[in-house]
């Protein structure tokens, strides 16, 4: 499996693995109560995906580079050769975190909160 993240600046990062993938969407349906009972509903498509994922790196330097890359004022394109679900164009949304894996004490984790665009 090969995951590549490319910033709109052209810089790329390739984690060993993407873990901890979560995604959700917000409903945009319009629901109005009707006097006398019932509801009036205007169905609309759900919004774009939002969530988080964890990038796993084998070195501190690679994790720091990915962390700094995601701090840029840029958009990002993630592609994965095995998991089409991970194909995503996004911006950073909320927090960005870099941590040393507690169990291995060797791997580095970069947690990205994203908004699909």
C-alpha positions in Angstrom: 0.0 0.0 0.0 1.3 3.5 -0.8 -0.2 6.7 0.5 1.0 10.0 -0.9 -0.1 13.5 0.3 0.7 16.4 -2.0 0.3 20.0 -0.9 -0.9 22.6 -3.4 2.7 23.9 -3.1 3.9 20.7 -4.7 5.6 19.3 -1.6 4.8 15.7 -0.8 4.9 13.4 2.2 4.6 9.6 2.2 3.6 8.0 5.6 4.3 4.4 6.4 0.7 4.0 7.1 -2.6 5.9 7.6 -4.4 4.8 10.8 -7.3 6.0 12.9 -9.4 7.1 9.9 -12.7 8.8 10.9 -15.2 10.6 8.7 -18.6 12.2 9.1 -21.0 14.4 7.2 -23.5 16.9 8.3 -27.1 16.6 7.1 -28.3 19.7 5.2 -32.0 18.7 5.2 -34.4 21.5 6.1 -37.0 20.3 8.5 -39.8 22.7 9.6 -42.7 21.8 12.0 -46.1 22.5 10.6 -48.8 24.1 12.7 -51.3 21.4 13.7 -48.7 18.7 13.5 -46.3 17.0 11.1 -43.3 18.4 9.4 -42.3 19.9 6.1 -39.0 18.5 4.8 -36.7 19.8 2.1 -34.2 17.0 1.4 -30.7 18.2 0.5 -27.5 16.3 -0.1 -25.2 15.9 2.9 -22.2 18.1 3.2 -18.5 17.2 2.5 -16.6 14.8 4.7 -14.9 16.0 7.9 -12.9 14.0 10.3 -9.4 12.9 11.3 -6.6 10.5 10.4 -3.3 9.5 11.9 -0.1 9.5 9.7 2.5 7.0 10.9 6.2 7.8 10.3 9.3 5.8 11.0 11.5 8.8 11.9 11.0 12.0 13.9 12.3 14.0 10.9 9.7 12.7 8.5 6.9 13.3 11.1 8.2 16.8 11.7 8.2 17.5 7.9 4.6 16.3 7.6 3.6 18.4 10.6 5.2 21.5 9.1 3.7 20.7 5.7 0.2 20.7 7.2 0.8 24.1 8.9 1.1 25.8 5.5 -1.7 27.8 4.0 -2.4 25.1 1.4 -4.8 22.5 0.2 -3.8 18.8 0.2 -4.5 15.8 -2.0 -4.2 12.4 -0.5 -4.1 9.3 -2.7 -3.8 5.7 -1.7 -3.1 2.8 -4.2 -5.1 0.3 -2.2 -7.8 2.2 -0.3 -9.9 4.5 -2.5 -11.7 5.8 0.6 -8.5 7.6 1.5 -8.5 9.6 -1.8 -9.3 13.0 -0.6 -8.7 16.7 -1.2 -8.8 18.6 2.0 -7.7 21.5 4.2 -6.5 21.4 7.8 -9.5 22.0 10.1 -9.0 22.3 13.8 -6.0 20.9 15.5 -2.8 19.2 14.2 -0.8 17.0 16.6 2.6 15.2 16.5 3.5 12.6 19.1 5.9 9.8 19.7 4.0 6.4 19.8 3.7 5.3 23.4 3.9 1.6 22.7 6.8 1.4 20.2 8.7 4.5 21.3 10.1 4.5 17.7 7.2 5.4 15.5 5.9 9.0 15.2 2.2 9.9 14.8 0.8 13.0 13.1 -2.9 13.5 13.7 -4.7 15.6 11.1 -8.2 17.0 11.5 -9.6 17.7 8.0 -12.4 19.3 6.0 -12.9 17.8 2.5 -13.1 20.4 -0.2 
